Amino acid sequence: EAGVTQFPSHSVIEKGQTVTLRCDPISGHDNLYWYRRVMGKEIKFLLHFVKESKQDESGMPNNRFLAERTGGTYSTLKVQPAELEDSGVYFCASSRGTSYEQFFGPGTRLTVL
Amino acid sequence: GQNIDQPTEMTATEGAIVQINCTYQTSGFNGLFWYQQHAGEAPTFLSYNVLDGLEEKGRFSSFLSRSKGYSYLLLKELQMKDSASYLCAVLSDYKLSFGAGTTVTVRA
């Protein structure tokens, strides 16, 4: 079974530009999560999808961040416009049904210059 | 709010035992997870405790005391490949809240 995949692995952009991160969860996993780790801090929750619906987006930092999961399969996280403090590693995770075990992807390292 | 504390770094010798402690104060609790993360890779699941007591899985064991807000991860017969970051995370309403991670260095 393929794991959670994320694209790109690295992204370097300038302040004010737009970046879109993609996550492909494990096939059949209804739950999809986005987390992020900024420099020197712990991994923090951003939001949770159940299929195509946003179940909890309490961790989204502001309205420059937009997450979508059209069709309930892969998800995208768009940052527009990017700011310096958005730099960090963005992780995606997925889980099956009511299972608590979340499987993580390798993350996208975003650098905003 | 969520407050999860674990030591920043630990060093141990190959073949030895290391215990990583984690204390937490959270607004909800559906279980405690330990993840292992090698640099540049995905966090990988090690253990899950929802009831008090010890869960053993091979060389790794995890303990939970809900009344004390305390858990530990025990790594036995350390190997060089165990050098990694170990993350304590509390689950509440499907959200994981993480500690900052403990970097374990195994020396020959």
Backbone of each chain as ProteinMPNN parsed JSONL, in Angstrom:
{"seq_chain_A": "EAGVTQFPSHSVIEKGQTVTLRCDPISGHDNLYWYRRVMGKEIKFLLHFVKESKQDESGMPNNRFLAERTGGTYSTLKVQPAELEDSGVYFCASSRGTSYEQFFGPGTRLTVL", "coords_chain_A": {"N_chain_A": [[0.861, -1.198, 0.0], [0.635, 2.163, -0.943], [2.113, 5.005, 0.646], [1.304, 8.164, 2.28], [1.642, 10.835, 0.1], [3.394, 13.819, -0.835], [3.626, 16.891, -2.595], [5.245, 19.825, -3.794], [8.49, 18.539, -2.689], [10.186, 20.442, -1.792], [9.936, 24.001, -1.723], [10.743, 27.163, -2.843], [9.992, 30.454, -2.564], [9.221, 33.921, -3.275], [8.342, 36.544, -1.023], [4.953, 37.491, -1.115], [4.303, 36.047, -3.342], [2.434, 33.226, -4.704], [1.775, 29.936, -3.546], [1.106, 26.514, -4.027], [0.452, 23.615, -2.344], [0.418, 20.062, -2.487], [-1.33, 17.13, -1.475], [-1.536, 13.66, -1.423], [-3.512, 11.333, -0.053], [-3.462, 8.114, 1.669], [-4.966, 5.576, -0.191], [-8.442, 5.232, 0.157], [-8.6, 6.335, 2.655], [-10.602, 8.353, 4.532], [-10.209, 10.506, 6.18], [-8.297, 13.447, 6.222], [-5.543, 15.394, 7.038], [-3.926, 18.523, 7.673], [-0.858, 19.739, 8.823], [1.634, 21.887, 10.31], [5.068, 22.778, 10.73], [6.849, 25.263, 12.048], [10.03, 26.961, 12.117], [11.945, 25.778, 14.807], [9.761, 25.279, 16.373], [6.935, 23.309, 17.613], [5.119, 20.724, 15.828], [2.108, 21.772, 14.432], [-1.444, 21.609, 14.298], [-3.448, 22.267, 11.443], [-5.807, 21.872, 9.745], [-8.676, 19.648, 9.244], [-10.056, 17.322, 7.095], [-13.002, 15.481, 6.351], [-13.656, 13.243, 4.057], [-14.734, 15.244, 1.439], [-15.38, 17.392, 2.972], [-14.733, 20.111, 5.19], [-13.924, 19.448, 8.376], [-12.799, 20.537, 10.623], [-11.252, 23.518, 10.921], [-9.828, 25.003, 12.643], [-7.164, 25.534, 13.144], [-6.083, 26.986, 11.101], [-4.057, 29.651, 10.135], [-4.719, 32.227, 9.069], [-6.658, 34.125, 6.634], [-5.141, 33.925, 4.365], [-4.553, 31.416, 3.765], [-5.77, 28.627, 2.058], [-7.506, 25.68, 1.909], [-8.382, 22.811, 0.047], [-10.347, 19.985, -0.942], [-11.403, 18.614, -3.264], [-13.712, 16.277, -4.453], [-12.96, 14.515, -2.564], [-10.549, 13.158, -2.553], [-7.382, 13.775, -3.265], [-5.727, 16.595, -1.7], [-5.295, 20.157, -1.667], [-3.265, 22.852, -0.534], [-3.254, 26.177, -0.468], [-1.29, 29.073, -0.366], [-1.627, 32.444, -0.274], [-1.294, 35.869, -0.41], [2.092, 34.753, 0.053], [3.895, 35.07, 3.136], [6.829, 35.945, 5.08], [6.77, 34.609, 7.538], [5.454, 32.303, 6.973], [7.128, 30.326, 6.294], [8.324, 27.011, 6.667], [7.777, 23.533, 7.5], [5.327, 21.701, 5.921], [3.076, 19.314, 6.746], [1.148, 16.54, 5.712], [-1.415, 14.298, 6.672], [-3.156, 11.17, 6.897], [-6.044, 9.201, 7.757], [-7.921, 6.215, 8.398], [-11.438, 5.925, 8.268], [-12.896, 5.732, 11.39], [-10.578, 5.35, 12.704], [-7.904, 6.165, 14.9], [-5.23, 6.313, 14.246], [-2.914, 8.171, 12.572], [-1.344, 8.565, 9.485], [1.574, 9.898, 8.277], [2.783, 12.106, 5.705], [5.907, 12.904, 3.975], [6.272, 15.602, 4.076], [6.315, 19.075, 2.959], [8.799, 21.337, 2.424], [8.696, 24.654, 2.868], [10.03, 27.675, 1.871], [10.041, 31.058, 2.314], [11.189, 33.923, 0.89]], "CA_chain_A": [[0.0, 0.0, 0.0], [1.433, 3.375, -1.004], [1.908, 5.889, 1.772], [0.885, 9.53, 1.985], [2.655, 11.531, -0.698], [3.238, 15.261, -0.88], [4.364, 17.536, -3.677], [6.628, 19.392, -3.987], [9.201, 18.254, -1.445], [10.718, 21.74, -1.39], [9.494, 25.136, -2.529], [11.325, 28.439, -2.429], [9.271, 31.525, -3.264], [9.422, 35.238, -2.695], [7.216, 37.135, -0.306], [3.932, 38.035, -1.997], [3.929, 35.072, -4.365], [1.466, 32.193, -4.336], [2.281, 28.573, -3.622], [0.097, 25.476, -3.793], [0.994, 22.337, -1.916], [-0.523, 18.98, -2.761], [-1.226, 15.923, -0.642], [-2.315, 12.485, -1.822], [-3.591, 10.444, 1.125], [-3.531, 6.685, 1.397], [-6.234, 5.25, -0.826], [-9.484, 4.737, 1.055], [-8.63, 7.088, 3.91], [-11.536, 9.468, 4.444], [-9.719, 11.643, 6.953], [-7.058, 14.055, 5.748], [-5.142, 16.464, 7.953], [-2.754, 19.335, 7.38], [-0.117, 20.25, 9.972], [2.834, 22.589, 9.891], [6.097, 22.998, 11.738], [7.702, 26.4, 11.746], [11.374, 26.79, 12.676], [12.121, 25.772, 16.249], [8.501, 25.068, 17.106], [6.363, 21.985, 17.473], [4.164, 20.526, 14.745], [0.787, 22.266, 14.844], [-2.608, 21.266, 13.488], [-4.057, 23.319, 10.637], [-7.212, 21.538, 9.527], [-9.081, 18.259, 9.101], [-11.13, 17.008, 6.156], [-13.616, 14.174, 6.255], [-13.96, 13.23, 2.624], [-14.488, 16.562, 0.859], [-15.862, 18.431, 3.884], [-13.856, 20.59, 6.254], [-14.471, 19.091, 9.674], [-12.219, 21.415, 11.643], [-10.187, 24.354, 10.35], [-9.498, 25.924, 13.733], [-5.738, 25.814, 13.195], [-5.639, 27.796, 9.957], [-3.561, 30.891, 10.749], [-5.42, 33.419, 8.587], [-7.364, 33.886, 5.367], [-4.223, 33.744, 3.225], [-4.445, 29.97, 3.59], [-6.998, 28.018, 1.569], [-7.373, 24.25, 1.677], [-9.492, 22.198, -0.673], [-10.264, 18.541, -1.165], [-12.471, 18.345, -4.22], [-13.874, 14.861, -4.754], [-12.613, 13.706, -1.404], [-9.319, 12.37, -2.723], [-6.219, 14.559, -2.881], [-6.005, 17.916, -1.145], [-4.324, 21.212, -1.924], [-3.191, 23.944, 0.433], [-2.727, 27.339, -1.177], [-0.915, 30.234, 0.45], [-1.678, 33.571, -1.186], [0.122, 35.898, -0.761], [2.962, 34.188, 1.09], [4.665, 35.964, 3.98], [8.048, 35.321, 5.597], [6.474, 33.729, 8.674], [4.833, 31.066, 6.5], [8.193, 29.341, 6.076], [8.263, 25.874, 7.576], [7.483, 22.246, 6.864], [3.897, 21.423, 5.926], [2.824, 17.884, 6.722], [-0.19, 16.022, 5.498], [-1.611, 12.98, 7.261], [-4.481, 10.62, 6.623], [-6.441, 8.068, 8.589], [-9.074, 5.471, 7.894], [-12.692, 5.936, 9.002], [-12.867, 6.191, 12.774], [-9.285, 5.01, 13.301], [-7.148, 7.298, 15.422], [-3.848, 6.319, 13.779], [-2.685, 9.043, 11.438], [-0.145, 8.271, 8.72], [2.095, 11.169, 7.806], [3.63, 12.229, 4.533], [7.255, 13.395, 4.28], [6.252, 17.047, 4.258], [6.817, 20.032, 1.972], [9.552, 22.41, 3.08], [8.421, 25.923, 2.199], [10.88, 28.798, 2.257], [9.585, 32.334, 1.756], [12.309, 34.874, 0.99]], "C_chain_A": [[0.891, 1.239, 0.0], [1.091, 4.252, 0.187], [1.362, 7.226, 1.329], [2.009, 10.211, 1.194], [2.339, 13.014, -0.741], [4.128, 15.824, -1.976], [4.2, 19.033, -3.587], [7.28, 19.033, -2.651], [9.798, 19.547, -0.89], [10.134, 22.818, -2.296], [10.119, 26.4, -1.96], [10.639, 29.528, -3.242], [9.583, 32.855, -2.585], [8.146, 35.709, -2.0], [6.241, 37.755, -1.307], [3.502, 37.084, -3.099], [2.93, 34.061, -3.796], [2.103, 30.821, -4.46], [1.129, 27.615, -3.317], [0.79, 24.168, -3.48], [-0.055, 21.255, -2.142], [-0.251, 17.798, -1.857], [-2.108, 14.842, -1.24], [-2.347, 11.519, -0.647], [-3.517, 8.983, 0.696], [-4.92, 6.378, 0.849], [-7.23, 4.67, 0.184], [-9.562, 5.453, 2.385], [-9.532, 8.309, 3.746], [-11.016, 10.719, 5.149], [-8.391, 12.141, 6.406], [-6.785, 15.272, 6.614], [-3.976, 17.23, 7.359], [-2.183, 19.829, 8.711], [1.053, 21.068, 9.446], [3.77, 22.755, 11.085], [6.937, 24.18, 11.299], [8.994, 26.246, 12.551], [11.382, 26.843, 14.208], [10.875, 25.504, 17.064], [8.006, 23.649, 16.9], [5.432, 21.94, 16.261], [2.788, 20.957, 15.245], [-0.275, 21.929, 13.817], [-3.099, 22.484, 12.718], [-5.533, 23.02, 10.395], [-7.406, 20.064, 9.23], [-10.24, 18.167, 8.121], [-11.693, 15.624, 6.476], [-14.218, 14.105, 4.862], [-13.733, 14.638, 2.081], [-14.867, 17.711, 1.785], [-14.815, 18.812, 4.927], [-14.523, 20.323, 7.595], [-14.036, 20.083, 10.752], [-11.109, 22.211, 10.989], [-9.717, 25.375, 11.381], [-8.027, 26.312, 13.79], [-5.216, 26.664, 12.044], [-5.26, 29.176, 10.465], [-4.309, 32.153, 10.312], [-6.012, 33.12, 7.209], [-6.448, 33.878, 4.151], [-4.055, 32.263, 2.899], [-5.789, 29.406, 3.154], [-6.749, 26.548, 1.268], [-8.601, 23.726, 0.982], [-9.261, 20.699, -0.802], [-11.439, 18.145, -2.056], [-12.531, 16.867, -4.543], [-13.449, 13.946, -3.634], [-11.388, 12.839, -1.566], [-8.125, 13.195, -2.285], [-6.648, 15.925, -2.361], [-4.914, 18.891, -1.572], [-4.404, 22.248, -0.81], [-2.495, 25.096, -0.273], [-2.431, 28.453, -0.187], [-0.792, 31.418, -0.502], [-2.119, 34.836, -0.463], [0.979, 35.365, 0.387], [3.713, 35.286, 1.835], [5.856, 35.204, 4.559], [7.747, 34.294, 6.686], [5.773, 32.436, 8.269], [5.87, 29.971, 6.245], [8.103, 28.236, 7.124], [8.052, 24.591, 6.799], [5.998, 21.959, 7.037], [3.701, 19.924, 5.748], [1.355, 17.607, 6.433], [-0.259, 14.647, 6.148], [-2.991, 12.48, 6.872], [-4.765, 9.464, 7.575], [-7.724, 7.472, 8.031], [-10.273, 5.659, 8.815], [-12.61, 6.54, 10.382], [-11.553, 5.833, 13.473], [-8.569, 6.264, 13.771], [-5.74, 7.389, 14.847], [-3.719, 7.15, 12.513], [-1.336, 8.703, 10.802], [0.317, 9.57, 8.06], [2.86, 11.04, 6.493], [4.97, 12.832, 4.929], [7.336, 14.901, 4.446], [6.749, 17.812, 3.035], [7.527, 21.127, 2.747], [9.356, 23.682, 2.281], [9.336, 26.997, 2.771], [10.386, 30.046, 1.54], [10.689, 33.358, 1.993], [11.824, 36.321, 0.907]], "O_chain_A": [[1.79, 1.364, 0.831], [-0.038, 4.258, 0.677], [1.002, 7.414, 0.167], [3.176, 10.16, 1.582], [1.178, 13.419, -0.691], [5.216, 15.319, -2.25], [3.09, 19.493, -3.321], [6.67, 19.212, -1.597], [9.903, 19.724, 0.324], [9.873, 22.584, -3.476], [10.037, 26.671, -0.762], [10.7, 29.521, -4.471], [10.13, 32.904, -1.483], [7.035, 35.315, -2.353], [6.652, 38.457, -2.232], [2.46, 37.283, -3.723], [2.629, 34.043, -2.602], [2.884, 30.574, -5.38], [0.291, 27.883, -2.456], [1.611, 23.679, -4.256], [-1.255, 21.496, -2.008], [0.894, 17.5, -1.518], [-3.282, 15.074, -1.529], [-1.318, 10.948, -0.285], [-3.512, 8.669, -0.494], [-5.924, 6.864, 1.369], [-6.914, 3.759, 0.949], [-10.483, 5.213, 3.167], [-9.262, 9.188, 2.927], [-11.34, 11.843, 4.766], [-7.475, 11.357, 6.157], [-7.678, 16.074, 6.887], [-3.147, 16.673, 6.64], [-2.914, 20.272, 9.597], [1.42, 20.958, 8.277], [3.357, 22.854, 12.24], [7.652, 24.109, 10.299], [9.047, 25.504, 13.532], [10.903, 27.798, 14.82], [10.916, 25.499, 18.294], [8.574, 22.883, 16.121], [5.014, 22.974, 15.741], [2.356, 20.567, 16.329], [-0.026, 21.963, 12.612], [-3.162, 23.589, 13.256], [-6.404, 23.799, 10.781], [-6.449, 19.326, 8.998], [-11.264, 18.831, 8.279], [-10.949, 14.709, 6.829], [-15.167, 14.82, 4.539], [-12.641, 15.181, 2.245], [-14.697, 18.877, 1.428], [-14.11, 17.961, 5.469], [-15.563, 20.904, 7.908], [-14.796, 20.417, 11.661], [-10.118, 21.633, 10.544], [-9.267, 26.468, 11.034], [-7.676, 27.311, 14.417], [-4.038, 27.022, 12.017], [-6.053, 29.815, 11.157], [-4.508, 33.057, 11.123], [-5.883, 32.012, 6.689], [-6.929, 33.829, 3.019], [-3.479, 31.909, 1.871], [-6.816, 29.663, 3.782], [-5.88, 26.212, 0.463], [-9.724, 24.136, 1.279], [-8.127, 20.22, -0.773], [-12.346, 17.428, -1.632], [-11.51, 16.263, -4.872], [-13.566, 12.725, -3.746], [-11.194, 11.888, -0.809], [-7.861, 13.318, -1.089], [-7.786, 16.352, -2.559], [-3.769, 18.506, -1.807], [-5.462, 22.486, -0.228], [-1.319, 25.014, -0.628], [-3.223, 28.734, 0.712], [0.031, 31.409, -1.418], [-3.234, 34.872, 0.058], [0.622, 35.514, 1.555], [4.113, 36.293, 1.252], [5.89, 33.973, 4.534], [8.383, 33.242, 6.752], [5.525, 31.572, 9.11], [5.513, 28.817, 6.006], [7.844, 28.488, 8.3], [8.141, 24.578, 5.571], [5.476, 21.971, 8.152], [4.102, 19.342, 4.74], [0.46, 18.339, 6.854], [0.731, 13.916, 6.169], [-3.883, 13.267, 6.557], [-3.853, 8.84, 8.118], [-8.488, 8.114, 7.31], [-10.129, 5.559, 10.033], [-12.293, 7.72, 10.535], [-11.429, 5.991, 14.687], [-8.623, 7.303, 13.113], [-5.11, 8.442, 14.946], [-4.351, 6.852, 11.499], [-0.324, 8.572, 11.491], [-0.453, 10.246, 7.377], [3.49, 10.021, 6.21], [5.159, 13.228, 6.079], [8.352, 15.423, 4.905], [7.487, 17.289, 2.201], [6.938, 21.769, 3.617], [9.803, 23.776, 1.138], [9.408, 27.2, 3.983], [10.32, 30.085, 0.312], [11.074, 33.629, 3.131], [12.632, 37.247, 0.975]]}, "seq_chain_B": "GQNIDQPTEMTATEGAIVQINCTYQTSGFNGLFWYQQHAGEAPTFLSYNVLDGLEEKGRFSSFLSRSKGYSYLLLKELQMKDSASYLCAVLSDYKLSFGAGTTVTVRA", "coords_chain_B": {"N_chain_B": [[-5.99, 25.466, 26.392], [-3.206, 23.695, 24.904], [-0.521, 21.969, 26.348], [2.455, 20.449, 26.066], [5.186, 18.724, 27.164], [8.504, 17.692, 26.691], [11.837, 16.342, 26.962], [14.565, 18.058, 25.325], [16.892, 16.928, 24.204], [18.611, 13.757, 24.195], [21.193, 11.471, 24.954], [22.624, 8.309, 24.346], [24.212, 5.09, 24.748], [24.943, 2.591, 22.308], [23.051, -0.366, 22.547], [22.14, 0.166, 25.055], [19.517, 1.403, 27.317], [16.946, 3.813, 26.919], [14.838, 6.284, 28.299], [12.199, 8.302, 27.482], [10.523, 10.985, 28.668], [7.243, 12.425, 28.881], [5.118, 15.022, 29.592], [1.806, 16.268, 29.934], [-0.744, 18.748, 29.51], [-3.864, 19.097, 28.594], [-6.863, 20.158, 26.88], [-8.61, 18.225, 26.123], [-8.801, 14.625, 25.783], [-8.047, 11.878, 23.902], [-6.237, 9.95, 23.676], [-2.726, 9.011, 23.6], [0.055, 9.428, 21.556], [3.159, 8.163, 20.278], [5.631, 9.133, 18.03], [8.215, 8.455, 15.657], [10.755, 10.276, 14.088], [12.93, 10.585, 11.472], [15.464, 12.75, 10.171], [14.216, 14.896, 7.714], [12.279, 13.141, 6.916], [9.017, 11.459, 7.012], [7.04, 11.627, 10.009], [6.755, 8.617, 11.807], [4.521, 6.159, 13.041], [4.777, 4.901, 16.329], [3.615, 4.097, 18.814], [0.503, 3.823, 20.691], [-1.392, 4.897, 23.34], [-4.281, 4.634, 25.26], [-5.466, 3.826, 27.536], [-4.496, 3.596, 31.012], [-1.26, 2.352, 31.799], [1.172, -0.035, 30.582], [2.293, -0.46, 27.294], [3.685, -2.808, 25.212], [5.876, -3.264, 22.516], [7.887, -5.028, 20.843], [11.147, -3.798, 20.862], [10.375, -1.396, 21.806], [8.495, 0.341, 24.258], [5.608, 1.832, 25.725], [4.259, 3.959, 28.188], [1.45, 5.053, 30.1], [-0.065, 7.416, 32.267], [-2.965, 8.681, 33.015], [-4.077, 10.184, 35.083], [-1.925, 11.534, 36.077], [-1.093, 12.937, 33.911], [0.997, 12.01, 32.252], [3.472, 10.343, 30.34], [5.723, 7.864, 29.097], [8.271, 6.857, 26.783], [9.995, 3.971, 26.179], [13.007, 2.854, 25.041], [14.664, 0.025, 24.206], [17.708, -1.956, 24.063], [19.318, -0.327, 22.341], [19.944, 0.765, 19.015], [22.074, 1.969, 16.369], [20.482, 2.981, 14.338], [18.327, 3.956, 15.694], [18.736, 6.551, 16.307], [17.175, 9.547, 16.196], [14.381, 11.857, 16.024], [11.938, 11.946, 18.572], [8.561, 12.1, 18.971], [6.068, 13.196, 21.1], [2.588, 13.07, 21.266], [-0.673, 14.288, 21.815], [-3.953, 13.219, 21.35], [-6.945, 14.793, 20.563], [-10.265, 15.153, 19.84], [-9.797, 14.23, 17.166], [-7.614, 15.775, 16.477], [-4.117, 16.087, 16.55], [-1.905, 17.145, 19.037], [1.299, 18.214, 19.392], [4.387, 17.645, 21.184], [7.585, 19.33, 21.307], [9.474, 17.557, 20.528], [12.017, 15.062, 21.061], [15.372, 14.763, 20.57], [17.191, 11.979, 20.019], [20.366, 10.671, 20.358], [22.36, 8.046, 19.433], [25.253, 6.545, 20.469], [28.211, 4.793, 19.502]], "CA_chain_B": [[-4.87, 25.292, 25.503], [-2.469, 22.433, 24.982], [0.865, 22.113, 26.78], [3.077, 19.127, 26.042], [6.602, 18.928, 27.426], [9.423, 16.559, 26.627], [13.208, 16.872, 26.919], [15.019, 18.44, 23.992], [17.894, 16.002, 23.689], [19.127, 12.69, 25.043], [22.256, 10.704, 24.322], [22.797, 7.009, 24.985], [25.157, 4.199, 24.082], [24.389, 1.432, 21.609], [22.776, -1.497, 23.427], [21.584, 0.64, 26.328], [18.081, 1.713, 27.392], [16.672, 5.227, 27.138], [13.436, 6.57, 28.608], [11.835, 9.673, 27.12], [9.328, 11.368, 29.405], [6.36, 13.422, 28.286], [4.018, 15.46, 30.449], [0.861, 17.03, 29.124], [-1.95, 19.376, 30.036], [-4.649, 19.365, 27.403], [-8.285, 20.401, 27.137], [-9.329, 16.988, 25.842], [-7.859, 13.507, 25.668], [-8.519, 10.646, 23.274], [-5.121, 9.022, 23.572], [-1.394, 9.59, 23.464], [0.846, 8.774, 20.522], [4.579, 8.425, 20.085], [6.088, 9.019, 16.657], [9.649, 8.582, 15.39], [11.001, 11.025, 12.86], [14.298, 10.807, 11.01], [15.589, 14.047, 9.516], [13.73, 14.986, 6.345], [11.319, 12.08, 6.598], [7.708, 11.546, 7.659], [6.884, 10.991, 11.326], [6.175, 7.274, 11.695], [3.842, 5.733, 14.255], [5.422, 3.917, 17.188], [2.728, 3.512, 19.819], [-0.716, 4.54, 21.044], [-1.943, 4.522, 24.646], [-5.502, 5.334, 25.627], [-5.708, 3.433, 28.924], [-3.31, 3.602, 31.844], [-0.476, 1.133, 31.812], [2.315, -0.22, 29.691], [2.098, -1.154, 26.026], [4.996, -3.24, 24.735], [5.931, -3.651, 21.106], [9.284, -5.286, 20.508], [12.134, -3.071, 21.673], [9.78, -0.144, 22.258], [7.366, 0.258, 25.167], [5.098, 3.144, 26.099], [3.484, 3.941, 29.428], [0.562, 6.206, 30.269], [-0.834, 7.658, 33.483], [-3.859, 9.797, 32.689], [-4.29, 11.03, 36.263], [-0.731, 12.369, 36.258], [-0.751, 13.62, 32.663], [2.39, 11.587, 32.079], [3.759, 9.172, 29.52], [7.113, 7.703, 28.687], [8.624, 5.902, 25.731], [11.194, 3.242, 26.571], [13.691, 2.23, 23.922], [15.62, -0.948, 24.742], [18.708, -2.516, 23.135], [19.452, 0.739, 21.357], [20.736, 0.563, 17.81], [22.443, 3.247, 15.752], [19.362, 3.465, 13.524], [17.33, 4.574, 16.565], [19.025, 7.983, 16.374], [16.055, 10.204, 15.518], [13.559, 12.682, 16.909], [10.78, 11.208, 19.068], [7.513, 13.091, 19.188], [4.925, 12.86, 21.945], [1.436, 13.795, 20.737], [-1.96, 13.992, 22.448], [-5.084, 13.287, 20.434], [-8.189, 15.323, 21.101], [-11.175, 15.456, 18.729], [-9.108, 13.895, 15.919], [-6.444, 16.625, 16.266], [-2.923, 15.782, 17.329], [-1.094, 18.254, 19.555], [2.63, 17.644, 19.535], [5.496, 18.259, 21.872], [8.608, 19.83, 20.378], [10.3, 16.437, 20.097], [13.264, 14.756, 21.764], [16.377, 14.214, 19.666], [17.989, 10.921, 20.658], [21.602, 10.327, 19.648], [22.925, 6.784, 19.897], [26.69, 6.507, 20.219], [28.801, 3.444, 19.487]], "C_chain_B": [[-4.188, 23.97, 25.734], [-1.029, 22.732, 25.385], [1.468, 20.726, 26.898], [4.581, 19.312, 26.136], [7.379, 17.625, 27.345], [10.832, 17.128, 26.525], [13.644, 17.128, 25.482], [15.96, 17.399, 23.388], [18.229, 14.933, 24.711], [20.193, 11.939, 24.251], [22.421, 9.393, 25.082], [23.739, 6.161, 24.141], [24.412, 3.044, 23.417], [24.23, 0.262, 22.581], [22.137, -1.111, 24.75], [20.072, 0.854, 26.219], [17.932, 3.219, 27.575], [15.178, 5.4, 27.364], [13.17, 8.041, 28.331], [10.515, 9.992, 27.811], [8.543, 12.45, 28.68], [5.27, 13.759, 29.3], [3.098, 16.351, 29.625], [-0.251, 17.62, 29.974], [-2.755, 19.789, 28.824], [-6.114, 19.51, 27.758], [-9.141, 19.186, 26.836], [-8.32, 15.863, 25.702], [-8.558, 12.298, 25.069], [-7.394, 9.653, 23.097], [-3.807, 9.748, 23.388], [-0.584, 8.75, 22.482], [2.326, 9.104, 20.691], [4.909, 8.168, 18.611], [7.616, 9.116, 16.637], [9.821, 9.349, 14.088], [12.49, 11.147, 12.598], [14.307, 12.088, 10.194], [15.107, 13.988, 8.072], [12.706, 13.937, 5.955], [9.998, 12.302, 7.331], [7.785, 11.015, 9.082], [6.228, 9.622, 11.147], [5.673, 6.822, 13.061], [4.659, 4.695, 15.013], [4.426, 3.256, 18.134], [1.546, 4.425, 20.098], [-1.203, 4.008, 22.382], [-3.223, 5.318, 24.881], [-5.891, 4.991, 27.071], [-4.4, 3.465, 29.695], [-2.584, 2.27, 31.735], [0.579, 1.122, 30.734], [1.899, -0.993, 28.452], [3.473, -1.521, 25.493], [4.909, -3.71, 23.297], [7.393, -3.805, 20.728], [10.231, -4.554, 21.432], [11.562, -1.781, 22.265], [8.588, -0.416, 23.17], [6.905, 1.672, 25.475], [4.165, 2.989, 27.286], [2.64, 5.197, 29.511], [-0.036, 6.211, 31.669], [-1.692, 8.881, 33.228], [-4.042, 10.732, 33.883], [-3.11, 11.972, 36.49], [-0.382, 13.154, 35.007], [0.667, 13.292, 32.242], [2.468, 10.345, 31.207], [5.264, 9.05, 29.371], [7.221, 6.678, 27.581], [9.95, 5.282, 26.134], [11.771, 2.548, 25.344], [14.776, 1.311, 24.486], [16.564, -1.421, 23.642], [18.95, -1.54, 21.985], [20.367, 0.354, 20.206], [21.025, 1.922, 17.197], [21.274, 3.839, 14.967], [18.251, 4.103, 14.361], [17.605, 6.065, 16.775], [17.989, 8.719, 15.529], [15.411, 11.17, 16.501], [12.331, 11.872, 17.297], [9.744, 12.221, 19.538], [6.399, 12.504, 20.037], [3.748, 13.686, 21.443], [0.158, 13.331, 21.428], [-3.066, 14.182, 21.426], [-6.304, 13.81, 21.167], [-9.068, 15.724, 19.933], [-10.5, 15.3, 17.369], [-7.887, 14.754, 15.636], [-5.307, 16.148, 17.14], [-2.239, 17.068, 17.756], [0.251, 17.669, 19.944], [3.486, 18.39, 20.546], [6.548, 18.653, 20.844], [9.545, 18.727, 19.891], [11.577, 16.302, 20.912], [14.227, 14.132, 20.766], [17.24, 13.22, 20.438], [19.186, 10.616, 19.772], [22.163, 9.061, 20.262], [24.394, 6.75, 19.485], [27.222, 5.077, 20.307], [29.587, 3.176, 20.763]], "O_chain_B": [[-4.543, 23.217, 26.641], [-0.395, 23.633, 24.835], [1.044, 19.923, 27.729], [5.185, 19.975, 25.293], [6.956, 16.594, 27.868], [11.018, 18.253, 26.061], [13.155, 16.495, 24.547], [15.84, 17.038, 22.217], [18.149, 15.153, 25.92], [20.096, 11.794, 23.032], [22.365, 9.368, 26.311], [24.021, 6.472, 22.984], [23.381, 2.585, 23.91], [25.145, -0.061, 23.338], [21.648, -1.971, 25.482], [19.443, 0.543, 25.208], [18.707, 3.834, 28.307], [14.358, 4.752, 26.714], [13.838, 8.917, 28.88], [9.505, 9.335, 27.56], [9.105, 13.277, 27.962], [4.584, 12.869, 29.802], [3.542, 17.087, 28.744], [-0.641, 17.07, 31.005], [-2.382, 20.718, 28.108], [-6.558, 19.044, 28.807], [-10.295, 19.129, 27.261], [-7.127, 16.108, 25.523], [-9.516, 11.763, 25.629], [-7.568, 8.625, 22.442], [-3.771, 10.935, 23.065], [-0.546, 7.522, 22.573], [2.692, 10.173, 21.178], [4.53, 7.15, 18.032], [8.224, 9.77, 17.485], [9.118, 9.099, 13.109], [13.225, 11.734, 13.392], [13.298, 12.469, 9.601], [15.539, 13.131, 7.3], [12.309, 13.854, 4.793], [9.872, 13.206, 8.156], [8.512, 10.057, 9.345], [5.25, 9.493, 10.411], [6.303, 7.065, 14.09], [5.169, 3.738, 14.429], [4.383, 2.031, 18.254], [1.567, 5.618, 19.796], [-1.403, 2.804, 22.54], [-3.24, 6.538, 24.718], [-6.564, 5.774, 27.742], [-3.322, 3.373, 29.107], [-3.198, 1.212, 31.599], [0.841, 2.124, 30.07], [1.247, -2.033, 28.536], [4.334, -0.655, 25.338], [4.001, -4.446, 22.912], [8.055, -2.841, 20.342], [10.131, -4.674, 22.653], [12.186, -1.153, 23.12], [7.77, -1.292, 22.89], [7.709, 2.604, 25.486], [3.394, 2.034, 27.381], [3.046, 6.267, 29.058], [-0.455, 5.178, 32.192], [-1.187, 10.004, 33.227], [-4.15, 11.945, 33.706], [-3.272, 13.069, 37.026], [0.543, 13.966, 35.035], [1.45, 14.185, 31.914], [1.654, 9.428, 31.317], [5.989, 10.035, 29.507], [6.401, 5.77, 27.451], [10.919, 5.993, 26.399], [11.095, 1.751, 24.693], [15.696, 1.771, 25.162], [16.265, -1.306, 22.453], [18.804, -1.889, 20.814], [21.405, -0.284, 20.387], [20.325, 2.9, 17.46], [21.096, 5.057, 14.936], [17.338, 4.721, 13.812], [16.781, 6.765, 17.363], [17.926, 8.545, 14.312], [15.833, 11.286, 17.652], [11.744, 11.189, 16.458], [10.015, 13.075, 20.382], [5.858, 11.443, 19.726], [3.896, 14.887, 21.215], [-0.066, 12.133, 21.604], [-3.107, 15.191, 20.722], [-6.653, 13.334, 22.248], [-8.665, 16.551, 19.114], [-10.633, 16.174, 16.511], [-7.18, 14.504, 14.66], [-5.496, 15.842, 18.318], [-2.02, 17.968, 16.946], [0.323, 16.733, 20.74], [3.338, 19.596, 20.742], [6.418, 18.346, 19.659], [10.318, 18.932, 18.956], [12.14, 17.288, 21.388], [13.932, 13.089, 20.183], [17.93, 13.584, 21.39], [19.036, 10.337, 18.582], [22.413, 9.004, 21.466], [24.73, 6.904, 18.311], [26.734, 4.265, 21.093], [30.151, 2.094, 20.925]]}, "name": "protein", "num_of_chains": 2, "seq": "EAGVTQFPSHSVIEKGQTVTLRCDPISGHDNLYWYRRVMGKEIKFLLHFVKESKQDESGMPNNRFLAERTGGTYSTLKVQPAELEDSGVYFCASSRGTSYEQFFGPGTRLTVLGQNIDQPTEMTATEGAIVQINCTYQTSGFNGLFWYQQHAGEAPTFLSYNVLDGLEEKGRFSSFLSRSKGYSYLLLKELQMKDSASYLCAVLSDYKLSFGAGTTVTVRA"}
